[in-house]
Amino acid sequence: MTLNASARLLSCQQVAGVLGISVRTFEKILAEGSGPTYFKIGNQRRWHPEDLDHWLGTRRSRRGVQRSSESHG
């Protein structure tokens, strides 16, 4: 990944806001090891928006969606 002038790294508070969850909930996700990839800069964690988008894509749920190959006997 290369950073350019338009690339912006997000803070924990910003990521939580984007996700619509509390910072505490986001920190729990991170503690479980199931959060998005981040950069460690000093003692701060920062997220690239593309990494957040990728992580969100892996979290999609298909609950309630029937597979077309299922038979309805």
C-alpha positions in Angstrom: 0.0 0.0 0.0 1.2 3.5 -0.8 0.0 6.5 1.0 -0.9 9.6 -1.1 -1.9 13.1 0.0 -5.6 12.1 -0.2 -5.2 9.0 2.0 -6.5 9.6 5.5 -5.9 7.2 8.4 -8.9 6.9 10.8 -8.7 6.9 14.6 -10.6 4.4 16.8 -13.3 7.0 17.5 -13.7 7.7 13.8 -13.9 4.0 12.9 -16.5 3.4 15.6 -18.5 6.4 14.3 -18.4 5.0 10.7 -19.6 1.6 12.0 -22.3 3.2 14.2 -21.1 1.5 17.3 -19.5 2.8 20.6 -15.8 3.0 21.0 -16.0 0.4 23.8 -17.8 -2.1 21.5 -15.1 -1.5 18.8 -12.4 -2.0 21.3 -14.0 -5.3 22.3 -13.9 -6.4 18.7 -10.2 -5.6 18.6 -9.5 -7.4 21.8 -11.2 -10.5 20.3 -8.8 -10.3 17.4 -11.6 -10.0 14.9 -11.2 -6.4 13.9 -9.9 -4.8 10.8 -6.1 -4.5 10.1 -4.6 -1.4 11.6 -1.3 0.5 11.7 0.4 1.0 15.0 2.0 4.5 15.1 3.6 5.1 18.5 1.0 4.0 21.0 -1.9 4.8 18.6 -3.8 2.6 16.2 -4.9 3.9 12.9 -7.1 2.4 10.1 -6.9 2.9 6.4 -10.4 3.3 4.9 -9.7 0.6 2.3 -8.8 -1.9 5.1 -12.0 -1.0 6.9 -14.0 -1.6 3.6 -12.3 -4.9 3.1 -13.1 -6.0 6.7 -16.7 -4.9 6.4 -16.9 -7.0 3.2 -15.8 -10.1 5.1 -18.5 -9.5 7.8 -21.5 -9.7 5.5 -24.2 -12.0 6.7 -26.5 -14.1 4.5 -29.0 -14.8 7.3 -32.6 -15.2 6.0 -31.5 -15.7 2.4 -32.4 -19.0 0.9 -30.1 -20.8 -1.4 -31.5 -21.4 -4.8 -30.2 -24.9 -4.8 -32.3 -25.9 -1.8 -35.3 -28.1 -2.5 -38.6 -27.3 -1.0 -40.2 -30.8 -0.6 
